Each structure stands twice: as C-alpha cells, then as structure tokens.
Amino acid sequence: MRNIADEFYINANLSTEIPLPMERGTLIHYFDQVRKRYPTMRNFYSRDRDFILEEDKDLGNYRWTMVEYEQVGSGWSNPPSPAEAMEFHRFLFELFPYTLNISSFECEFINLMFGFDFTYFGNHHELLAEALGFCPGFEGLRSAGAKLISHEYILTLALDNDCRTQARVHVEPRTTAYQVRHDSYSDEPLSIYLNIRRYGGIDPQESFSAVLDRLYERGREIVETYLVDNLLLPIQQAIAIK
C-alpha cells in the first residue's frame, strides 16, 4: 500500500454519545500510558479543547492520538505495515474503557480509515476523468475546450442487513476554480479515503478492539480486491505519464 501512494495512513476513532472526561488527572493518565508504551510519542499540546500526543512529524513516519469532547482517535502516517498500525490502534482501543472510562453502550460509532495521498501539480478533476473514466451520461456536456472544476467520486455501501456497518469510498480532489483559471496549482494532495464504520453501542461481552479488528478485515479486503486495481493504480499510472 505504501508503494502505491505518496502518503499512506490508517486512522481510527471512537465517537461517544456522552462527553468524554476532561479532568486533568484522567487525561494525564491516558496519555502517560500511551507514552510508556511508545516513548517516542513525546510531543503534547492542546488545541482549543482537543488534546494531542504525537511523534515528530519531520520523521515522515509518525503516530498520534487525540482526545476530543466526544471522540478519541489515533493515526499512523506511513506505517511500516498495516499490521503494525493495527497493533498500535488495538493497544489504544484496549485502554479506552480503563483510562477514559468509556462504556460499551455509549459508543456512537467506531471508524477505521485507510487514506492514500497522491502529489500532482495539475487539475485533479481532469486527472481523475482520465484515470477513472467519465460518467457516460455526462460525457456530452464536455464541450471542446471546457475544463473540469468539480469531479468527485463518493460511494457508501451497507455491509450488513441492518446497515450498522458501512463502507464509504471518497475520492477528494483539491483543485479549485481559481487554480484552473490561473493555471497555478498548489501542493495539496489528491486523496482517496476508505472509511469502514460500525454504528451503535456494542455488546457488553464484546471489546472495542475486537470490533476494530473486524472493521480492519473488511477494509483490507476492499482495498486489496477493489481499490488497488480500480482506483489507486490507475491514478498512480496517470500521474506517472504526465
């Protein structure tokens, strides 16, 4: 996965129906447990009411975790392997009930995201049309000389009968009309996201980490059987020939 995109990351988060405890002692206990396990995560700061502990971003390969008002999350940018990233997320998800006092019934959703960033200094929308094709129903609208300024792909699927587990694929181009008009493009990446989300509280005998593992298996299957050949490689190849 890392060899396909310029940046690859796996992020996880748990959203709660009840605000998380924001007492100083509780937060310090959580972040201290994380730092004991991962000593290189030593950069701590707050942003409004969000609290973040992370590794040095300059390394290019870094982990982070954040506690927000009703959500706790974590991520690993450019991990050595997806399995190692999941080991990190699993450790944190096993900490949540004990350090942040999160109960199974208050879970709003658990989300796992696979993210892929591509660097391309050009019109992202035109690139996507070339790499992935253009909807036949709209092809006639593309008159000679017309330039695409909005062309996005979003798909959400229910993975179970009650629609509590969902997969969402989102291709996010970041080219603006201003950039197209002036033929001057920024270094913001073209991103592809796969979010696997499970809504609702979980059974008392079930753990947060077990749910996360199941989401990972579904997500890994979608990435390997669909995203790589049908989205990621075509985009990589289209950029390579520019």
ABEGO torsion letter per residue (X at the ends): XAAABABBBBBBBBBBABBBBABAAAAAAAAAAAAAABAABABBBBBEABBBBBBBAAAGBBBBBBBBAABBBBBBBGBABAAAAAAAAAAAAAAAAAAAGBBAAABABBBBBBBBBBBBBBBAAAAAAAAAEBBAAAAAABBBGBBBABBBBBBBBBABAAGABBBBBBBBBABBAAAAAAGBBBABBBBBBBBBBBBEBBBAABBAAAAAAAAAAAAAAAAAAAAAAAAAAAAAAAAAAX
